[in-house]
Amino acid sequence: LDNSRSAIELDVAAGTGIVKSTDSEIGPSLSFDFTGVQNIILTGNNINYIYLDYNVGTPQIVATTNRASIELNRHFIIGRVYKNGSTLHILNAGVHLPNLARNEHERLVERDGFTYSSGAIISETGTLNLAVTDGVWFLGHNRLTTNALDSSIADTWVYTHYGVASWITDNATATAVDTTHYNSGADVIALLGAQNYGTQWVYITSDSHWYIIYGTVNGTLSVAQAATPPTSIPSYLEHMGELIAKIIHKQDGTIVSIEITQDIEFTASGVPNHNDTGGIQGGTANEYYHLTSAEQTIVNNTSGTNTGDDPADDTTYNESTWDTNLDAATKNAIRDKIELMITDINTNLAKVTNATHTGDVTGSGELTIANDVVTYSKIQNIVNDERILGRVSGADGVVEELTKAQVLSMINVEDDADVTDADNISSTIVAATAKSTPIGADSIALIDSADSNILKEVTISQLNSVLGGSSTVNMFLSSEAAYLPITNPAGLVEDAGVTIYAGTSYLTFDDTTSEHAIWRVPMPDYNGGNIVVTAYSKVSTTPSGAVTLQYNILTIGLANSEPFDEAVTVDTGINISHSLNTTELLTDIMIASATIDPANIAADDLVVIELSRDVASDNLSGDGELIGIMLEYTRA
């Protein structure tokens, strides 16, 4: 349907249709093309239904105001038009067959979403546990089922609430209803008030997961009963879940009711009638009362005029009229009221009359003194001179003025004690615990003659530097001092040399076998840490190009009573490497170092150090000639 050609004329475009050839549901279905029509005659100020009539094989476009006249078999509706003067209101809403099943599915999804069919009945079981039966649901044309769940056995649910700006998971594995909290709007759920009621909203998803959203109620039962579901829920619940129950609970740990949402339509309601509320106190705690209208009028009366709570007449009573005009019941009632008034007056006289105190003492009713407001001038004066405030007469008592003797006794200091007194210092030193192995960081006291003989501290290391001592130990192990083992020993050579200065002894390590040399040596004052091993070498032949001479270092410490022939162990990755080239002559000395930190050497051990040529790693042709090694470490 279209009026683009002329705003006041209705045109129908050409198209294709399917109808029955007879007015029967089982008549032959025919597909045909029909031509377009211009300027369909319409009835003004009325709904015009535009339809196609098969017309015994000659299809025609017809307009009618009586929808009931359109047959179900030989006709089909194209749309409807309302003509209002020269204005046409057009609605293309006929029977359109293309993708009918998909369009119907989308209509159901858009209108109903994830919708309930049957089952999914929730109930309380055990102690604050929940159980739900199998459920049947529909999403569009799709039939879905959810499993039965029981938190008293193994199933759990997720507690969540909307905080300041986002949804927050409070408990991802809950099994019991939390009756003590509600959603106050903060990121952390809040405690319900004493004896108050709260609400919770139970959802189930299409894959049989439970979610419970904390409600915002923190009030009376009637307020909880009037609460409606959250207007905003997490996206996954909106599109894949459904509300199945409303739980009303009380702060004392009880579930008041579980309302099945399939049976109840939640609607907003006004404030309940006061007479319908329950749990209102009747004279205890905060003293809430139910009053009739007449009683409230009496309570509100402050004019002094009798409004019904006094005797009905205005008689002025004196001693004579008391006996004449009043009966016994009235006299007793008046006496009771007078006695009650006297009790109330006496009670009020005992109360604080100024409810707004300022200054150092503040408060209304129960008065308090704030922190840091009472100055020294406002506390009592010290009675005796030269006193310290404290207490020596036992705990939990008033403050006492302590004498010098009491204070010295309390801190265990003798009278006239002098920290610089020689007797005091000597007795303190004698009483101190002895240390058999002092180290450089230890300290002692001395008199500084250059600074008015002031007592100062000095470390052992500082003393060593002044007195000529050193914190570093150097030990040279010569080739002659080495033990050469039976298996693969290095060779020992005594070389006279060409001058009196060139003669030397050295150990030879050939280039084909991993030959060894061993030293056994004590290491005074060693107590762990790094040891720098320096090798002093020369070569037997001039190198051709850049080559490397490399030694491996192995160590072990032998303590008292350990076997003398204990095998050395490898300090992994520790070696000494000489890098050589053709400039290294046969007479040149070569020095190279490596640092080891042996874990197998303790204080006072006899240290065994083995050196071997690493023929698998170096590429020097000919012997490596070792003059000796130096050990360097820090004295403990």
ZIGIPE-V301046 format. One record per run of one state. SS is the DSSP state (alpha for helix, beta for strand, coil for the rest). FROM is the first residue (numbers start at 1). TO is the last residue. If there is no record, write none. Layout:
SS:FROM:TO
SS:FROM:TO
This chain:
coil:1:1
beta:2:2
coil:3:10
beta:11:12
coil:13:14
beta:15:20
coil:21:28
beta:29:34
coil:35:36
beta:37:37
coil:38:43
beta:44:44
coil:45:46
beta:47:53
coil:54:59
beta:60:64
coil:65:66
alpha:67:69
coil:70:74
beta:75:84
coil:85:86
beta:87:91
coil:92:99
alpha:100:112
coil:113:113
beta:114:119
coil:120:121
beta:122:125
coil:126:128
beta:129:132
coil:133:134
beta:135:139
coil:140:141
beta:142:146
coil:147:148
beta:149:150
coil:151:156
beta:157:162
coil:163:166
beta:167:174
coil:175:180
beta:181:182
coil:183:189
beta:190:191
coil:192:196
beta:197:205
coil:206:209
beta:210:214
coil:215:218
beta:219:219
coil:220:220
alpha:221:226
coil:227:234
alpha:235:240
beta:241:250
coil:251:253
beta:254:260
coil:261:273
alpha:274:276
coil:277:292
alpha:293:300
coil:301:318
alpha:319:325
coil:326:327
alpha:328:349
coil:350:356
beta:357:357
coil:358:360
beta:361:363
coil:364:367
beta:368:369
coil:370:375
alpha:376:378
coil:379:387
beta:388:390
coil:391:399
beta:400:402
coil:403:403
alpha:404:411
coil:412:421
alpha:422:431
coil:432:442
beta:443:448
coil:449:453
beta:454:459
alpha:460:467
coil:468:471
beta:472:478
alpha:479:481
coil:482:482
beta:483:483
coil:484:488
beta:489:489
coil:490:490
beta:491:495
coil:496:503
beta:504:509
coil:510:515
beta:516:522
coil:523:530
beta:531:539
coil:540:546
beta:547:558
coil:559:568
beta:569:580
coil:581:589
beta:590:596
coil:597:605
beta:606:613
coil:614:623
beta:624:634
coil:635:636
